[in-house]
Amino acid sequence: MNEIHLHGRVKTAPWRYDGNLYTRISVQRTADRPGRTPQTGGNYDYVTVQFPGGVSQGLDIRPGQFLTVHGWVQSRDVHESLADFLKRAARRQEATVPDLDPTLADQLTVHRTMTEVVADRWQVNNSN
């Protein structure tokens, strides 16, 4: 069975990709779960939520809102070059991007798996 139910606070402004809407939420761990140190995120886990077709639905999701999501877990394999990674990093104001040989930066790649929750149903609240 691949089914998940989450409740958490929206942490990031939503972003768009391929007609879908994405955001990150923080989900508090209950007291009966193993804790973490403040340096490793404290007692919160951070989860990416995908809203299929969310761009055309005009969803209004903002940081600080509470989101209850029912859906399923999806993983995707991503191959990314160092050049693409640095382009994304350069969009962040606090990022310092080193000068590298462009050919080398295109040849160096990394494989990673991204895991996200695909929302079937959701409810947005302005308070907990």
VENUR-V943358 format. One record per pair of residues at least 6 apart in sequence whose ideal C-beta (glycine too) atoms are under 7 Angstrom apart, sorted by the first residue. I is the first residue (numbers start at 1). J is the second residue. D is the distance in whole Angstrom. If there is no record, write none. Layout:
BEGIN
i: (I I)
j: (J J)
d: (D D)
END
This chain:
BEGIN
i: (2 2 3 4 4 4 4 5 6 6 6 6 6 7 7 7 8 8 8 8 9 9 9 9 10 10 10 10 10 10 10 10 11 11 11 11 11 12 12 12 13 14 14 14 14 15 16 19 19 19 20 20 20 20 20 20 21 21 21 21 22 22 22 23 23 24 24 24 25 25 25 26 26 27 27 27 28 28 29 29 29 29 35 36 36 47 48 49 49 49 49 50 50 50 50 51 51 52 61 65 65 65 66 66 66 67 67 68 68 69 69 69 70 70 71 71 71 71 72 73 73 74 74 75 75 75 76 77 77 78 78 79 79 80 80 81 81 81 81 82 82 83 83 83 86 86 89 89 90)
j: (72 73 72 71 72 73 117 70 25 27 47 69 117 27 66 68 25 26 27 67 25 26 64 66 23 25 61 62 63 64 65 67 24 25 26 46 63 23 24 63 63 21 22 23 61 22 55 53 55 56 50 51 52 53 54 55 51 54 55 59 48 49 50 49 61 46 47 48 47 49 67 44 46 44 45 47 43 44 35 43 44 45 43 42 43 117 116 69 116 117 119 116 117 118 119 59 119 118 124 124 125 126 125 127 128 122 124 122 123 117 119 122 120 121 117 118 119 120 118 115 117 116 118 113 114 115 114 111 113 112 114 109 111 109 110 105 106 108 109 105 108 102 105 106 97 105 95 97 97)
d: (5 6 6 6 6 6 6 5 7 5 6 5 6 7 7 5 4 5 4 6 6 5 7 6 6 6 6 7 5 6 5 6 5 6 5 7 6 6 4 6 6 5 6 4 5 5 5 6 5 7 5 6 6 7 6 7 4 3 6 6 6 7 5 6 6 6 7 5 6 6 5 4 6 7 5 6 6 6 7 5 7 7 6 6 7 6 4 6 7 5 6 5 7 5 7 6 5 6 6 5 7 6 4 7 5 6 6 6 5 6 5 5 6 4 5 5 4 5 5 6 6 6 5 5 7 5 5 7 6 5 6 6 5 6 6 7 5 6 5 4 4 7 4 5 5 6 4 6 5)
END
